């Protein structure tokens, strides 16, 4: 008597379903599972929630950040007057009021542009390593990788509350990077580069590498290279801005 045994096909387990809220929690301790279950690339709702959270928290913490804005304004005003002695105090005050009113909005827009820009970069560079993710999936990876910014806003506000106002000379003084310890009068390009070594920026870059590995289905070393290139490209706007201001 003979028996017939059906062959067993090995398949990857289907990622468990989860809510958007669970995604935003899991990204801090189980990022691979988040990227796996969102690999189809739907990022719209997650990106909307992220931008809204960033805007709300930025406005809620604006009073705590006032000493930093005062220090940044004083530094930039001195630089503007040195560059153009014809700048009046009224013009500087108008610029400050505009920044204080609309700064959080521009910050949110910056996050939005950064997510799309990073997504396109990792999609293009990933193609060099035969990564399988679509453009939408790459933007999804960039979206969830930016979630630590929410924590960064809260930590920055807490620092601003407890640090001595004399030390809050610029936004760089709140970063968890070498730029924190640099003299504001140092080379602005050097400060911009040092700021890219911020703990949160590195965290985001690591999340990008994880997402590229999981969704793009490429080896970890190659995924790390793609993320590192995205980190380098992300430094260009700050470097160009610093060069222009110098």
C-alpha positions in Angstrom: 0.0 0.0 0.0 1.4 3.4 -0.9 0.5 6.8 0.4 0.5 10.1 -1.4 2.0 13.1 0.4 1.1 16.5 -1.0 4.2 18.7 -1.3 4.3 21.6 1.1 5.1 24.9 -0.5 7.1 27.3 1.7 5.6 30.7 1.7 6.3 33.8 3.7 3.8 34.3 6.5 1.3 37.0 5.9 2.0 40.1 8.1 -0.6 40.6 10.8 -3.0 43.4 10.3 -2.8 46.4 12.6 -4.3 49.8 13.0 -2.5 53.0 12.2 -2.1 53.7 15.9 -0.3 50.4 16.4 2.0 51.3 13.5 3.0 54.5 15.2 3.8 52.6 18.4 5.4 49.6 16.8 7.8 51.7 14.7 9.7 52.4 17.9 10.4 48.7 18.9 9.3 46.5 16.0 9.9 48.5 12.8 10.4 45.5 10.6 6.8 44.3 11.3 5.4 47.8 10.4 7.3 47.9 7.1 6.3 44.3 6.3 2.5 44.9 6.8 2.6 48.2 4.9 4.7 47.0 2.0 1.9 47.7 -0.5 2.8 51.3 -0.1 -0.3 53.1 1.3 1.2 56.1 3.0 -1.4 58.9 2.7 -3.2 58.5 6.0 0.0 57.9 8.0 1.7 60.9 6.4 -1.3 63.1 7.2 -1.4 62.0 10.8 2.4 62.6 11.1 2.2 66.1 9.7 -0.8 67.0 11.9 1.0 65.7 15.0 4.1 67.7 14.2 2.1 70.9 13.7 0.0 70.4 16.9 3.1 69.6 19.0 5.1 72.5 17.5 2.4 75.0 18.4 1.9 73.5 21.8 5.6 73.8 22.6 6.2 77.2 21.1 6.3 79.0 24.4 8.9 76.5 25.8 11.0 77.1 22.7 10.8 80.9 23.0 14.3 81.3 24.5 15.8 79.3 21.6 13.9 81.5 19.1 15.2 84.6 20.9 18.8 83.3 20.7 18.4 82.4 17.0 16.8 85.7 16.2 19.6 87.7 17.9 22.3 85.7 16.1 20.6 86.0 12.7 19.8 89.7 13.2 23.5 90.4 13.9 24.5 88.5 10.8 22.0 90.3 8.7 23.0 93.7 9.9 26.7 92.9 9.4 25.9 91.8 5.8 23.6 94.7 5.1 23.9 97.8 7.4 20.8 99.3 5.8 18.5 96.7 7.4 16.3 98.4 10.0 15.1 97.2 13.3 11.5 97.4 12.0 12.3 95.0 9.2 14.0 92.6 11.6 11.0 92.7 13.9 8.6 92.1 11.1 10.6 89.1 10.0 10.6 87.7 13.5 6.9 88.1 13.9 6.3 86.3 10.6 8.7 83.5 11.6 7.0 83.1 15.0 3.5 82.9 13.4 4.3 80.7 10.5 7.4 78.9 11.5 5.6 75.7 12.6 3.8 75.6 9.3 7.0 75.8 7.4 8.5 73.1 9.6 5.5 70.8 8.8 6.0 71.6 5.1 9.6 70.8 5.4 8.8 67.4 6.9 6.3 66.8 4.0 8.9 67.7 1.3 11.5 65.7 3.1 9.4 62.6 3.2 8.7 62.7 -0.6 12.3 63.7 -1.3 13.7 60.9 0.8 11.3 58.4 -0.7 12.3 59.2 -4.2 16.0 59.1 -3.3 15.8 55.6 -1.7 13.7 54.4 -4.6 16.2 55.6 -7.2 19.3 54.5 -5.4 17.6 51.2 -4.4 17.3 50.4 -8.1 21.1 50.1 -8.3 20.8 47.2 -5.9 17.7 45.6 -7.5 15.4 46.7 -4.7 11.8 45.6 -5.3 9.9 48.5 -3.6 7.6 50.8 -5.6 7.8 54.6 -5.4 4.7 54.5 -3.1 6.4 51.9 -0.9 9.6 54.0 -0.7 7.5 57.0 0.4 5.8 54.8 3.0 9.2 53.8 4.3 10.2 57.5 4.5 6.9 58.4 6.2 7.2 55.9 9.1 11.0 56.6 9.4 10.1 60.2 10.3 7.9 59.3 13.3 10.8 59.8 15.8 10.5 63.5 15.0 7.5 63.6 17.2 9.6 62.5 20.2 12.3 65.0 19.1 9.9 67.9 19.3 9.0 66.9 22.9 12.6 66.4 24.0 13.7 69.7 22.5 10.9 71.5 24.3 11.9 69.8 27.6 15.5 70.9 27.1 14.5 74.5 26.3 12.5 74.6 29.6 15.3 73.5 31.8 18.5 74.8 30.1 20.0 78.1 30.9 18.8 80.7 28.3 22.5 81.8 27.8 23.1 78.3 26.3 20.2 78.5 23.9 21.9 80.5 21.2 20.5 78.6 18.2 18.4 75.6 17.3 21.7 73.6 17.0 22.2 74.0 20.8 19.2 71.6 21.3 20.4 68.9 18.9 21.9 65.7 20.2 24.9 66.1 18.0 28.4 67.6 18.0 26.8 70.9 16.7 25.4 71.3 20.2 28.9 72.1 21.5 30.1 74.3 18.6 30.4 78.0 18.8 27.5 79.6 16.8 30.1 81.8 15.1 31.9 78.7 13.7 31.6 77.8 10.1 27.9 77.4 9.3 28.8 74.6 6.9 30.6 72.7 9.6 27.6 73.2 12.0 25.2 72.0 9.3 27.3 68.8 8.8 27.6 68.3 12.5 23.9 68.6 12.9 23.4 65.7 10.6 25.1 63.5 13.2 22.1 64.2 15.5 20.8 61.1 17.3 17.3 61.4 15.8 18.7 61.9 12.3 20.8 58.7 12.7 17.7 56.9 14.2 15.7 57.9 11.1 18.5 56.7 8.8 18.5 53.3 10.6 14.8 53.0 10.1 15.2 53.8 6.4 17.7 51.0 6.1 15.4 48.5 7.9 12.5 49.5 5.6 14.6 49.2 2.5 15.8 45.7 3.6 12.3 44.5 4.5 10.3 46.0 1.6 13.0 46.2 -1.1 14.1 42.7 -0.3 17.8 43.4 -0.5 20.6 42.4 1.9 21.2 44.5 5.0 24.6 45.9 3.9 23.1 47.1 0.6 20.1 48.6 2.4 22.5 50.4 4.7 24.3 51.9 1.7 21.1 53.2 0.3 20.1 54.8 3.6 23.6 56.3 3.9 23.3 57.9 0.5 19.9 59.3 1.5 21.5 60.7 4.6 24.1 62.4 2.4 21.5 63.8 0.1 19.5 65.1 3.0 22.5 67.1 4.2 22.7 69.1 0.9 19.9 71.6 1.6 21.4 72.6 5.0 24.9 72.8 3.5 23.8 75.0 0.6 21.8 77.2 2.9 24.8 77.6 5.2 27.0 78.4 2.2 24.6 81.0 0.9 24.2 82.7 4.3 28.0 82.8 4.7 
